[in-house]
């Protein structure tokens, strides 16, 4: 029994000794890829047999990685020369390719992807935008962008915090939570909708008819309360000149006068609950709520009255 145990112990010692002194081989590969800023021995070669010692020498740096998306060629002879004074590598068996083409993996963002990022941003923020078709047309966009490999994220910032009126969008890119670059996309942001447009140049005082207006799609940006229904405008009066092709905004339009200069009107004179009516002649045109002068036909006096309705004015006394 004693001799048997000694034999077993000796066998284990021999096996352990053989493993401990097994020669490491480093087999250089023809092609390799990296994601960081440095190239290690394990990146460009297969190290055998696997184990702690192989792991440790595999971590040794052998060069600087190329820029993301690019390649560089390394010489295996140069790597061996660079590592020749490392004591743990004195008995390594160097094998494999004479040169290694190293590629740095990357994230590539194309121009189309950049445009899609802005489109997605506008959709996500639709609550802040007019309820109509929103279109962004790029006028100046960067070329394809290259970033280090990893999980990408981005943040879009419009030039105008209100979004509408923005002439550019800034996109900040991050990889694995770290900001790696920014680009700016210039362009035109439009909110397109059908608005009432002047078919001909309309002068102050003209009445709106179905023949001098039409619905056309225009950009709402820069317009203030444009009309979007033809029916709303029929019979209304132009307050200032509107050039042909221009969208008609509320500030360009007034209600037509309901009393014209020279019209015979009923004058209602009020004082508290007392009310007296008489007749008069309007000396100016007037719209609902406006103040106009009226000549009292009984006294021939000119008085200032308020327009209350067609042919009706009132005055307090």
C-alpha positions in Angstrom: 0.0 0.0 0.0 2.9 2.3 0.9 4.6 1.7 -2.5 1.3 2.2 -4.3 0.7 5.7 -2.7 4.3 6.7 -3.6 3.7 5.7 -7.2 0.5 7.7 -7.4 2.2 10.7 -5.9 5.1 10.5 -8.3 2.8 10.2 -11.3 1.0 13.4 -10.3 4.3 15.2 -9.8 5.4 14.1 -13.3 2.2 15.2 -14.9 2.2 18.6 -13.2 5.9 19.1 -14.1 5.1 18.3 -17.7 2.2 20.8 -17.8 4.2 23.5 -16.1 7.0 23.2 -18.6 4.9 22.7 -21.7 6.2 25.0 -24.4 3.9 27.8 -25.4 3.3 28.4 -29.1 2.2 31.7 -30.6 0.6 31.4 -34.0 0.2 34.7 -35.8 -3.0 35.1 -37.8 -3.4 36.6 -41.3 -6.2 38.9 -40.2 -7.3 40.3 -36.8 -9.9 42.8 -35.5 -9.8 45.1 -32.4 -12.3 47.4 -30.8 -10.1 49.5 -28.4 -7.1 51.8 -28.9 -4.4 49.2 -28.3 -3.5 45.9 -30.0 -2.5 43.0 -27.8 -0.7 39.7 -28.6 -4.0 37.8 -28.1 -5.6 40.0 -30.7 -3.2 39.0 -33.5 -2.3 35.4 -32.5 -3.6 32.1 -31.1 -1.6 31.1 -28.0 -1.4 27.4 -27.0 -1.9 25.7 -24.7 -4.6 27.7 -23.1 -4.2 28.6 -19.4 -3.0 31.2 -17.0 0.3 31.7 -18.6 -1.2 32.0 -22.1 -3.7 34.5 -20.8 -1.0 36.7 -19.2 1.2 37.0 -22.3 -1.9 37.5 -24.4 -2.5 40.8 -22.6 0.9 42.2 -23.7 0.5 45.2 -26.0 2.1 45.0 -29.4 0.9 48.2 -31.1 -1.6 51.1 -31.4 -4.9 50.3 -33.0 -5.8 52.0 -36.2 -8.7 54.6 -36.3 -12.2 53.1 -36.2 -13.2 51.7 -39.5 -9.6 51.6 -40.9 -6.8 49.0 -41.0 -3.1 48.7 -40.5 -0.5 46.0 -41.2 1.8 44.6 -38.6 4.9 42.5 -39.1 5.2 39.4 -36.9 9.0 39.8 -37.0 8.7 43.3 -35.5 6.4 42.0 -32.8 8.9 39.3 -31.9 11.7 41.8 -31.8 9.6 44.2 -29.6 8.9 41.4 -27.1 12.3 39.7 -27.2 13.4 40.9 -23.7 10.3 39.6 -21.9 11.5 36.8 -19.7 8.2 34.9 -20.0 8.7 34.6 -23.8 12.2 33.3 -24.0 11.1 29.7 -24.8 8.0 30.6 -27.0 7.6 28.8 -30.3 6.7 31.6 -32.8 4.6 30.5 -35.7 2.2 31.7 -38.4 1.8 34.5 -40.8 4.6 37.0 -41.5 2.1 39.9 -41.6 -1.2 40.6 -39.9 -3.8 43.0 -41.2 -5.5 44.6 -38.2 -8.9 46.2 -38.6 -10.5 48.4 -35.9 -14.2 47.6 -35.7 -16.5 50.6 -35.8 -20.1 52.0 -36.0 -20.8 53.7 -39.3 -23.6 56.2 -39.6 -24.7 57.1 -43.1 -26.3 60.3 -44.4 -29.6 58.5 -44.7 -29.4 57.3 -41.1 -28.6 60.9 -40.0 -31.8 62.1 -41.8 -33.8 59.2 -40.2 -32.6 60.3 -36.8 -34.0 63.7 -37.3 -37.3 62.3 -38.8 -37.7 60.0 -35.7 -37.0 63.0 -33.4 -39.8 65.0 -35.1 -42.2 62.1 -34.7 -41.3 61.7 -31.0 -42.0 65.4 -30.4 -45.1 65.6 -32.6 -47.1 67.0 -29.6 -45.1 70.2 -29.8 -45.7 70.6 -33.6 -48.7 71.7 -35.7 -51.2 68.9 -36.4 -50.2 68.7 -40.0 -47.6 67.2 -42.3 -44.1 68.0 -41.0 -41.2 67.9 -43.5 -37.5 68.5 -43.0 -35.4 69.0 -46.1 -31.6 68.9 -45.5 -29.6 71.5 -47.3 -26.2 70.7 -45.8 -25.5 67.4 -44.1 -22.1 65.8 -43.1 -20.7 62.8 -44.9 -20.9 59.3 -43.4 -19.6 59.3 -39.8 -17.5 56.6 -38.2 -17.4 56.0 -34.4 -15.7 53.3 -32.2 -17.4 50.0 -31.8 -20.0 49.7 -29.0 -23.5 50.5 -28.1 -24.5 53.8 -29.7 -27.0 56.5 -28.5 -27.6 60.1 -29.6 -29.3 63.3 -28.6 -30.9 65.7 -31.0 -31.0 69.5 -30.3 -33.0 71.9 -32.6 -31.6 75.4 -33.2 -35.0 76.7 -32.0 -36.2 75.3 -28.6 -39.7 75.5 -30.0 -38.6 73.2 -32.8 -40.6 75.0 -35.5 -38.5 77.8 -37.0 -35.3 75.7 -36.6 -32.8 76.0 -39.4 -30.5 73.2 -38.1 -30.3 70.2 -35.8 -27.3 69.2 -33.7 -26.8 65.5 -33.0 -24.5 64.4 -30.2 -23.4 60.8 -30.5 -22.3 58.6 -27.6 -20.7 55.1 -27.6 -21.2 53.1 -24.4 -22.4 56.2 -22.7 -19.4 58.3 -23.6 -19.7 61.3 -26.0 -17.7 60.6 -29.1 -18.7 63.2 -31.6 -21.3 65.8 -32.8 -22.6 66.8 -36.2 -24.9 69.6 -37.4 -27.5 69.1 -40.1 -28.7 72.3 -41.8 -32.0 72.4 -43.6 -35.6 73.7 -43.8 -38.3 72.6 -41.5 -41.8 72.9 -42.9 -45.3 72.3 -41.5 -47.3 71.8 -44.7 -51.1 72.4 -44.8 -53.8 73.6 -47.1 -54.4 77.3 -46.5 -56.6 79.9 -48.3 -54.4 81.7 -50.9 -55.1 84.8 -53.0 -55.5 83.9 -56.7 -55.0 87.5 -57.7 -53.7 90.6 -55.9 -56.4 91.8 -53.6 -56.6 95.5 -52.8 -57.9 97.1 -49.6 -61.7 97.1 -49.6 -62.1 94.2 -52.1 -64.7 91.6 -51.1 -63.7 88.0 -51.0 -65.4 85.7 -53.5 -64.8 82.0 -54.4 -63.3 83.3 -57.7 -60.4 85.2 -56.1 -59.2 82.7 -53.6 -58.2 79.0 -53.5 -56.8 76.3 -51.2 -53.1 75.6 -51.7 -50.5 73.7 -49.7 -48.1 76.0 -48.0 -45.6 76.0 -45.1 -47.3 77.3 -41.9 -44.0 78.4 -40.5 -44.0 82.2 -40.4 -47.8 82.5 -40.9 -50.0 83.9 -38.1 -53.5 82.4 -38.0 -54.0 81.7 -41.7 -57.5 80.7 -42.9 -57.8 77.0 -43.8 -61.5 77.1 -45.1 -62.8 79.0 -48.1 -66.3 79.2 -46.6 -64.9 81.3 -43.7 -63.8 84.0 -46.1 -66.6 84.4 -48.6 -68.2 87.8 -48.2 -65.4 89.2 -46.0 -63.5 92.4 -46.9 -59.7 92.9 -47.5 -58.1 95.1 -44.9 -54.8 95.5 -46.7 -53.2 94.6 -50.0 -52.6 90.8 -50.4 -50.3 89.8 -53.2 -51.3 86.9 -55.5 -50.1 83.6 -54.2 -49.9 84.7 -50.6 -51.7 82.9 -47.8 -54.5 84.9 -46.3 -54.1 85.6 -42.5 -56.7 86.9 -40.1 -54.9 90.2 -39.8 -55.5 90.8 -43.6 -59.3 90.5 -43.3 -62.2 92.4 -41.7 -65.9 91.9 -41.7 -67.7 94.0 -44.4 -69.6 97.1 -43.1 -73.2 96.4 -42.2 -74.1 100.1 -42.5 -72.9 102.2 -45.5 -72.4 105.9 -45.8 -75.8 107.5 -46.6 -77.9 104.6 -45.3 -81.1 105.4 -43.4 -80.7 104.0 -39.9 -82.8 103.7 -36.7 -81.3 105.5 -33.7 -81.9 104.0 -30.3 -81.2 106.5 -27.5 -80.9 104.9 -24.0 -80.7 106.2 -20.5 -81.1 103.6 -17.9 -84.4 101.8 -18.6 -85.6 104.7 -20.7 -85.3 104.2 -24.5 -86.2 106.6 -27.3 -86.0 105.7 -31.0 -85.7 108.1 -34.0 -84.3 108.1 -37.5 -81.0 109.3 -38.9 -78.6 109.1 -41.9 -75.3 107.4 -41.6 -72.4 109.7 -42.4 -69.9 106.9 -42.7 -69.8 103.2 -43.2 -69.6 101.0 -40.1 -69.0 97.5 -38.9 -70.6 95.7 -35.9 -69.4 97.4 -32.7 -67.7 100.4 -34.5 -68.6 104.0 -33.7 -69.8 106.2 -36.6 -71.4 109.6 -37.0 -75.1 109.8 -37.8 -77.2 112.8 -38.6 -80.5 113.0 -36.6 -83.2 113.7 -39.2 -85.4 115.4 -36.6 -82.8 117.8 -35.1 -80.2 117.8 -37.9 -77.6 117.3 -35.2 -74.6 115.0 -35.8 -74.1 112.4 -33.1 -71.7 109.6 -32.5 -73.4 106.2 -32.3 -72.4 102.6 -32.0 -73.3 100.1 -34.8 -75.5 97.4 -33.2 -76.7 95.6 -36.4 -77.8 96.2 -40.0 -79.5 99.6 -40.1 -79.4 100.0 -36.3 -77.3 102.3 -34.1 -77.4 103.3 -30.5 -76.3 106.1 -28.2 -76.3 106.7 -24.5 -77.5 110.0 -23.1 
